Amino acid sequence: MTKNILKTFVLLFFLAITLLWRSQVYPAQSGDGPIIHFDQKNHIFPTVFEGEKLSHTFTVFNQGTANLNIKRVTPS
């Protein structure tokens, strides 16, 4: 019984360490640089027939004080 409790404790300990190690804290951005803001972050298209063309416009704002340079956009 004691071995099972010890094994469970060790497993939970390593799990907690792994989760804490993998989590990263990012400091809040100050207004000194570019701050990107989207009105909408994703869009789900309706079902379409093959060959139909779809488009959607995302509006991007720079809420910071420096220029915001978007170098690459990729679909998910």
DALIN-V619919 format. One line per field, one symbol per residue. ss: DSSP state (A for helix, B for strand, O for the rest). burial: b if it has 24 or more other C-alpha atoms within 12 Angstrom, else e. Layout:
# DALIN-V619919
ss = ???
burial = ???
This chain:
# DALIN-V619919
ss = OAAAAAAAAAAAAAAAAAAAAAOOOOOOOOOOOOOBBBOOOOOOOOOOOOOOOOOOOOOBBBOOOOOOOOOOOOOO
burial = eeeeeeeeeeeeeeeeeeeeeeeeeeeeeeeeeeeeeeeeeeeeeeeeeeeeeeeeeeeeeeeeeeeeeeeeeeee
